[in-house]
Structures are given as C-alpha cells and as structure tokens.
C-alpha cells in the first residue's frame, strides 16, 4: 500500500539518527545510521 510505505519512510526520515545509532550495541549500525543521515541532508 502506497500510503503505508510513505508513512514508514516519513517516520524513518524524522528520526534522530545519532540517537538511534547510540541505541544499538553493534558498532556496525553506526555506519548504517550515518549513511541514512548523509542521504537525508
């Protein structure tokens, strides 16, 4: 469903990427969140 996909994307884009990276115990997630943040700028 298009509306559901757009809600999920909007929710992802509204996240605080640095805070999300700190929540993860695995340091590799820091890279994932950094990539999301770079594309979001």
Biotite code that builds the C-alpha atoms (Angstrom):
import biotite.structure as struc

atoms = struc.array([
    struc.Atom([0.000, 0.000, 0.000], chain_id="A", res_id=1, res_name="UNK", atom_name="CA", element="C"),
    struc.Atom([1.452, 3.369, -1.055], chain_id="A", res_id=2, res_name="UNK", atom_name="CA", element="C"),
    struc.Atom([0.161, 5.316, 1.962], chain_id="A", res_id=3, res_name="UNK", atom_name="CA", element="C"),
    struc.Atom([1.646, 2.828, 4.405], chain_id="A", res_id=4, res_name="UNK", atom_name="CA", element="C"),
    struc.Atom([5.004, 2.946, 2.620], chain_id="A", res_id=5, res_name="UNK", atom_name="CA", element="C"),
    struc.Atom([5.013, 6.742, 2.709], chain_id="A", res_id=6, res_name="UNK", atom_name="CA", element="C"),
    struc.Atom([4.211, 6.735, 6.450], chain_id="A", res_id=7, res_name="UNK", atom_name="CA", element="C"),
    struc.Atom([7.138, 4.408, 7.101], chain_id="A", res_id=8, res_name="UNK", atom_name="CA", element="C"),
    struc.Atom([9.523, 6.500, 5.008], chain_id="A", res_id=9, res_name="UNK", atom_name="CA", element="C"),
    struc.Atom([8.365, 9.703, 6.711], chain_id="A", res_id=10, res_name="UNK", atom_name="CA", element="C"),
    struc.Atom([8.859, 8.097, 10.127], chain_id="A", res_id=11, res_name="UNK", atom_name="CA", element="C"),
    struc.Atom([12.378, 6.994, 9.158], chain_id="A", res_id=12, res_name="UNK", atom_name="CA", element="C"),
    struc.Atom([13.303, 10.444, 7.876], chain_id="A", res_id=13, res_name="UNK", atom_name="CA", element="C"),
    struc.Atom([12.076, 12.111, 11.077], chain_id="A", res_id=14, res_name="UNK", atom_name="CA", element="C"),
    struc.Atom([14.317, 10.005, 13.331], chain_id="A", res_id=15, res_name="UNK", atom_name="CA", element="C"),
    struc.Atom([17.302, 11.429, 15.166], chain_id="A", res_id=16, res_name="UNK", atom_name="CA", element="C"),
    struc.Atom([19.975, 9.304, 13.503], chain_id="A", res_id=17, res_name="UNK", atom_name="CA", element="C"),
    struc.Atom([22.663, 9.921, 16.132], chain_id="A", res_id=18, res_name="UNK", atom_name="CA", element="C"),
    struc.Atom([20.319, 8.882, 18.943], chain_id="A", res_id=19, res_name="UNK", atom_name="CA", element="C"),
    struc.Atom([19.309, 5.754, 17.036], chain_id="A", res_id=20, res_name="UNK", atom_name="CA", element="C"),
    struc.Atom([22.971, 4.828, 16.465], chain_id="A", res_id=21, res_name="UNK", atom_name="CA", element="C"),
    struc.Atom([23.656, 5.112, 20.204], chain_id="A", res_id=22, res_name="UNK", atom_name="CA", element="C"),
    struc.Atom([20.824, 2.671, 20.994], chain_id="A", res_id=23, res_name="UNK", atom_name="CA", element="C"),
    struc.Atom([22.426, -0.174, 19.030], chain_id="A", res_id=24, res_name="UNK", atom_name="CA", element="C"),
    struc.Atom([25.029, -2.372, 20.759], chain_id="A", res_id=25, res_name="UNK", atom_name="CA", element="C"),
    struc.Atom([26.634, -3.322, 17.433], chain_id="A", res_id=26, res_name="UNK", atom_name="CA", element="C"),
    struc.Atom([29.016, -0.606, 16.133], chain_id="A", res_id=27, res_name="UNK", atom_name="CA", element="C"),
    struc.Atom([28.205, -1.522, 12.527], chain_id="A", res_id=28, res_name="UNK", atom_name="CA", element="C"),
    struc.Atom([24.803, 0.096, 12.960], chain_id="A", res_id=29, res_name="UNK", atom_name="CA", element="C"),
    struc.Atom([26.586, 3.431, 13.398], chain_id="A", res_id=30, res_name="UNK", atom_name="CA", element="C"),
    struc.Atom([27.618, 3.185, 9.748], chain_id="A", res_id=31, res_name="UNK", atom_name="CA", element="C"),
    struc.Atom([24.068, 2.401, 8.651], chain_id="A", res_id=32, res_name="UNK", atom_name="CA", element="C"),
    struc.Atom([22.662, 5.396, 10.534], chain_id="A", res_id=33, res_name="UNK", atom_name="CA", element="C"),
    struc.Atom([25.456, 7.628, 9.206], chain_id="A", res_id=34, res_name="UNK", atom_name="CA", element="C"),
    struc.Atom([24.513, 6.640, 5.648], chain_id="A", res_id=35, res_name="UNK", atom_name="CA", element="C"),
    struc.Atom([20.837, 7.395, 6.333], chain_id="A", res_id=36, res_name="UNK", atom_name="CA", element="C"),
    struc.Atom([21.822, 10.771, 7.759], chain_id="A", res_id=37, res_name="UNK", atom_name="CA", element="C"),
    struc.Atom([24.057, 11.579, 4.773], chain_id="A", res_id=38, res_name="UNK", atom_name="CA", element="C"),
    struc.Atom([21.300, 10.820, 2.273], chain_id="A", res_id=39, res_name="UNK", atom_name="CA", element="C"),
    struc.Atom([18.746, 12.728, 4.340], chain_id="A", res_id=40, res_name="UNK", atom_name="CA", element="C"),
    struc.Atom([20.670, 16.018, 4.187], chain_id="A", res_id=41, res_name="UNK", atom_name="CA", element="C"),
])
